[in-house]
Amino acid sequence: MKSKLFNVVLARPPITLEPVNKNIRFLRENAGWTQRELAGKLQVKTPVIGSYEEGRSIPPVLMVLKIADLFKIDLEAILRLDISSNTKKFLKSRVTRGKEVLSITVTSDNEENVELVNHKAAAGYSNGYSDPEFIKELPKIQIPTLPRNHTYRGFEISGDSMIPVKPGDIIIGRYVENFEEIQNGGTYVILTQFQGIVYKRVYNFLDIGRLLLVSDNRLYDPYTIDVTEVRELWCFVARITFSEENIDAPSGKVLDFLATKLVEQLKNEK
């Protein structure tokens, strides 16, 4: 076993400057950002990004770690892999999610809670989703019929983009670890980097690193987002609503007819 591991280590390509600077440029351009925008996200000056991309300087280790975290890819991919020539492998590293980054709470019986992200908590969830203390303070709901081999979370919906789902309804979502599990046309709650929490139908275009988000209310235009913008993905499991569905009421003539028949029936029973 040790011999095999030793051989694998020796077979790895060495770390050189060329892949790193090429990868930084590729990642930035793939995200559609200017050098100035990337510099702002990394909290450095714009010429610093230019020097990295042009190979005039080597980014320090902490900076490479920040870049890997920003683009949600493996650190070794940035250091050793020519990402532009290995797009499929690159996309694979971007779309994999693991439960190690998901904060949860458990009951006294060591069973996972279903935390509720209500309107009050929605704004803070964008920053606190991975903070155990923030998750600990969320309201908890119990749904005994849910299979216990998954992680679930409830999200209170705002807006009317997914009719007949109404503002105030709660969508119960199952945590999705890998974007390749996405079922085209299914509905998902998505925590995004720039838009916060959204609930949409999702279509998988992972070959180009994007997701298509579609509203059931056709007044809202569909749009795409880069997979690197997604922080969490929750597949629809159940909906909790607190009002009746909109059912067309019978016309006045129908109601008059039914009332007349009821009166006749009552008279006959006397």
N, C-alpha and C positions, 0 to 999 in steps of 0.2 A: 504494500500500500504506500509506504513512504517513497519507494522508488518511482511509482507512478506519479505521485504528487510532484516529486522533484523534476521529472521529465516534463510535466505540464508547465511548471514554472519556467523552465528553460525555454519552452516553445513559445512563450508569450513574446510579442514584439516589444522592443525596448521603448521607453518613454523618450520621445524627442520633441523638439519645439514645433515641428511642422504640423502634426495632427492637431495640437492644441490650438494654434492660431487659426487653422482652417476650420476647426469645429466651432470656435467661438463665432466666426463670421457666418457659418452655415446656420447655426442655431438662431442667431439674431435675424438673419434674412428670412428664415423659415417661419419665424414668429411674426414677421412683418414690421419689425422695429427698426428705427434708425439707430445710429451709434449713440446719438444723444439720449434717446429713450432708454436704451440698455444701460447707459452710464447712470441715468437717474435711478433705475431700479437697483443697480449695484452700489449706488452712492459713491461714485467716482466721477472725475472730470471726463468729458468727451474725448480729449486726446489720448487718454489712457486706453480706451477701447480701441482706438485706431492703432496704437502702438502694439497692442496684443494681436490684432488681426493681421497686421503687416509683418509680424515677426520681429519687431524692433525691441521688444522686451518680453520677458517670461512672467506670466501672472503667478503670484505667490500661491501657495497651497490653499490658504484660507479663501482666496479669491476664486480659485477653481471649485472649491466646495460650495461657495455661494452660487456660482453659475450652475453647478449640478443641481442644487436645490431649486433654483429659479425655474429651470427647464424640466425638472422632475425626471432626470435620467441618471444612469449609473455613472459614478465618478470615473471608473475605469474606461468607460466608453469614450469620455472626453480625452483621457490621457493617451489611450492606445489605439482607438478605432478611428479610421477615416470615415466619419459619419456620412459624408456626402456620397461615398462610394458603397456604403452598406446601409441604405435607407431602411430596408426591411428589419434588419437587426436593431437599428436605431428606434424605429417605431415600436418594436416589441418591448424595448426597455422603457419606453414612455408610457405605454398603456397598462403595464402591470401595476396593480395596487396590492398592498398587503395589510392585514389586520394590525400589524405592529404600529401603524400610524393612526389607528382608530381608538379614540378614547371612549370607554364605556363605563357603566356602573352596574352593580349586581345587587341582588336581594340578599337577605340574611341566609337564604338557602343556596347562595352562590349561583343563582340563575340571573341571566342578563335582564336588565330593565328595558322597557321601551320608553326612551326619553321623548318628551314632547317639545319641539321647537315652535313655540307660539309666537304671535306677532311681537310681543314684548322682547323676546329673545332673538328674533330673526336677525336684527342688525348686528348684534354682538356675535352671532354664530359664525359670521364670516371670518372673524379673527380668533374666536375661542373654540372652534370645532375640534382642535387637537389638544386643548387645555383640559386636563382631568378635573381641575377645580371648577371651571365653567360648566362642563358637562354635569358635574355633580349637583349643581344648583338648578338644573332644568327640571320642570315638573315630570312626574312619572305616571304612565298609564299602564293598566294591566289588560292584556287580551289573551285569556287562557288558551284559546284555540290555535294560536300561532305555533308552528313547529319550533322546537327549541334548539334546533341545530343551526340557526342563523341569527344574525344580529339585525334588529329592527329599530326604526326611529319614526316618530310622528312629526309631520310638518303641517302647521296651520296655513291654509292657502289664502292669498290675497289676490284681488283682481279677477277678471272674467275671461282670461285667455283660453281656459280649458273647460268651457261649458260642456255638460251641465254641472261641472264642479263649481261651487259657489264660494265667495269669500266667507271665511270662517269654517269651511269644511276642513277635515284633517285627512291627509294622505299618509297611510302607513307604508313605509318603504323598507325593502330588504337590502342590506348593504351589498354592493357589487364590488368584488375584489379586482376583477380584470375586465377591461373594456371589451375584450373579445367575447364576453358573455352577453353583450347587448343584443336584444332581439329587435330587429328593425320594425318600427311602428309601435313598439311598446312605449308605455309612459313611465317617466323617471323623474324623480326629484334630483336636481343637480345643484351642487354648491360650486359656483364659478368664482374665478378670481376677481372679475370686474363687475359682475351683475348681481352678486349675492346668490340667493336661493331662487331657482326657477323650477317650474313644473311643466314639462313638455313631452311631446312624442319625439323619440330620438331615432335617428337613422345613422348607421355606422359607415363612415368613410375612412376607416383606419389606414387604408393604403396611402392616403394623402395626409393622414394625421388630423382629420377634422370630424366633427359630429354635426349633423343637420338637426336643428331643433324646430319643431312644427307645432303650432297652436291649433286646437280644435275649433276655436273661434276664428273664422277666416278673415276677420277684420285685422288680425295680427299677421304680419308677414313672416314667413320662415327665415331663418338665418343660420349661419354656421359659426362654430367656435373651434379654436384649436384645442386639441386634447390636453395641452399643457395648462390651459386655463381651468381645468376641472380639478377641484379639490376633493369632492366626494360625489358618489353616484349611488342612488337608492332606487331600486326597482319597485314599481307599484305592487302592493299586496292587497290593500283594502282601503276603503274610503268610509269615513265617519261623517255623516251629515246631520244637521240639526233642524232641517226644514223639509217639508214635503217637496217632491219633484213637481215641476210645472205640468199639470195634467189638464188638458182642455176640458173645461166644465161644459155640461150639456146646455144646449140653447134653452131660451125661455119657454118655447113651445113644448120641448121635450119635458121640462120640469112641470109645466101645467098639466100635460097629459098624465104623467106619473102620479101627480097629486090627485087628479080626478079619479084615476083607477083605485088609488089607495082609499079614498073616501067611499067609493062604491063598495069596495071589499069590506070595509068596516060596517057599512049599513047592512050588508047581507049577513054578517055574522051576528047581528042583534036578533 
